[in-house]
């Protein structure tokens, strides 16, 4: 039987221990270069960035980091993603783009956020 890995998230130096889902993308907005005589002729590179989206459950005692305050202050924060199996990690510094809380009848309260930052890579 094979074992498969997962990933944990640190936000502002704290382990987000109630995280249930994480999604991350390393991207750039490179533009195609096309000319009349040559047609497609390559790309014009643009800056790279890492985006991170997380969903977390919220304990009665509250969440580890006050993400709403950091969002409102547009505070630069450091996010660290760590693969549990390999131990590889990635660090990105940036800002929160959105913070969302959701609750409902018979549902666990969740806090989700979107982050955009520097293009750290897993190593």
N, C-alpha and C positions, 0 to 999 in steps of 0.2 A: 504494500500500500504506500503510495506517495503522500508526502506532507506538503502543504502549500502555505505560503506566507500571507501576512497581512501587514497593515501599516498603522502606526500611531502618529498622533499630531501633538506638537508642542506649540502653544501660542503665547507670545510674550513671556517665554521662559517657563511656563507651567504646562504640565502634561494635561491635555484635555481628556480626562479619564472617562468621560461619559460620551465619547464620540461613537457614533454608530455607523457612519458612512463618510468616506472621503473620496473626492474626485480631484485630480490635478492634471493640468495641461501645460506643456511647454510650447509656446507659439511665437510666431512673428507675422508681421503683415507685409511680407515681401511682395513687391509689385512686378508683374511680368513686363519685360521690355520688348516691344514689338515695333518694327520699322516697316515702311513700305517696301524697300528693296530686299530686306533680309527676312521679313516675317518675324517669327519668334527668335529673339536674340539673347535671351537670358533673363536674369532677375535683378532688380534693384533692391538690395537688402535693407531691412528695417530692424529696429531693435527687438531683441527677444524679451519675453516676459514669462513668468510662471503664474498661473491662476490656480487657486485652491478653493474648493467648495466643500463644506463640512456640514453634517447634521449631527446634533448631539441631543441626548435626553437631559432634562433639567431636574436635578434632585431638589427636594424640599429645602435643603440648606443653601441652595443657590449654585450658580455656575462658578468655575475656577477663576475666570477672568471676566472683568466687566467690559465686554465687547461693545456694548452700546456707547459707553463713555469714550472708549478708544475711537469708535467711529465718529462720534460727534466732534471730538477734538482733532480729527484727521491725523491722529498720532501714528507715526511710523512704528510698526511692530515687526518682530522677527518671527517667522513661522518655520518650524522644523518638521519635516516628515521623516520618519524612520521606519524602514522595512524591518519587521520583526525577525524573519528568518535569516537574512543575509547580514543584517546590521548596517546596511548602507543607509546613508541619510542625505538629505538635501536641505539647505537653508536658503530662505528667501526673505528679503526685507522689503516691506511695502506698506500698503494701507488696505483697510477694509472698504469694500465697495458697497456692501449691504449687510444688514443684520436683521433676521426675521425670527419671531417667536410664534409658535402655534400651539394651541391647546383645544380641547374639546371634550364633550361628554364621553366617558369611557376610553379616553385616549391619554397617552403619556405626553406631557408637555415637551416640546422640542424647541431648540434654538439652532438656527442654521445661519451660516455666513458665507460671503464671497470675498475673497482676498486677491489682490493683484500685486505682484512684486518682481524683484530681480530674478533673473533666470538661473537660479541655482540648479545644479544637476546632482543626481544620486552618485555618490562615490563612497 
